Amino acid sequence: MSEGNRPRAFPFYIVCDVSSSMWSGYPDNELTPFDVLGHCVSELLEELEAKVAVREAAWVSVITFADAAEQVLPLTRLSDAQVVPELKKGQFTNYAAMLRELCQAVAADCERLKNDYKLNQPAVFLLTDGRPEVNGARQPDHDWLPYLEELTTASFAYRPNIVTFGFGRASEATLCRIATSVRGDKLAYVADQSVQVTELLRQIMNIVYISIGASIREGVFLPDLPTGMRRAQCDAGVWSS
């Protein structure tokens, strides 16, 4: 099948922090960020599936991470997507596990699709309220940076655009290190602390929805800034987590 005759495939990965800060310490009768995140992810896929152009070209995966990382929804064409499995709670914020899972998933998924589809550069939306931490201690850079370098190196044919959305205790410096750039601007965003996290998550998911639709329409990745967030200050030169 020629390049021109192949259908498009635009892979999107929604990566969700489900560590304890997303669900612990809240009153029993109050929705937690974890609760809202689960609802928002399911609603996002339903809304995307309703748009014909998006449904045909978009492939979506949902990855969660805490102590470990898990593909709760393997990369699936929206027109074939079923209900997203229930998200599972975790404790820590293991960036190494998350980035390793993402590396493996992107490579395997794109290899699987490349012969039958005209493949767009993948895109990743990372939502986190924490900084790298395992067993109650800071996770060393050398544990997770090699996976980030593997994912974003120019020699990796399927290197994705990565957008980072940080809130809570998320490190602005770490968000900057993980995010990639479009037109010279790092795609790293941090929350206005005056905005409630539950409302912020809804705004982020709305921007993910808009960004996926615009990217499918234009054929290039077009992220946008969520209400209640600002661009991270990524021009310091040297970042530490």
Sequence and secondary structure as in RCSB ss.txt:
>XXXX:A:sequence
MSEGNRPRAFPFYIVCDVSSSMWSGYPDNELTPFDVLGHCVSELLEELEAKVAVREAAWVSVITFADAAEQVLPL
TRLSDAQVVPELKKGQFTNYAAMLRELCQAVAADCERLKNDYKLNQPAVFLLTDGRPEVNGARQPDHDWLPYLEE
LTTASFAYRPNIVTFGFGRASEATLCRIATSVRGDKLAYVADQSVQVTELLRQIMNIVYISIGASIREGVFLPDL
PTGMRRAQCDAGVWSS
>XXXX:A:secstr
  GGGS EEEEEEEEEE SGGGTSSS TTS  HHHHHHHHHHHHHHHHHTSHHHHHHEEEEEEEESSSEEEEEEE
EEGGG          SSB HHHHHHHHHHHHHHHHHHHTTTSEE   EEEEEESS SEETTEE  HHHHHHHHHH
HH TT TT  EEEEEE TT  HHHHHHH  EETTEE EEEE TTS HHHHHHHHHHHHHHHHHHHHHHSS     
 TTEEE    SSS   
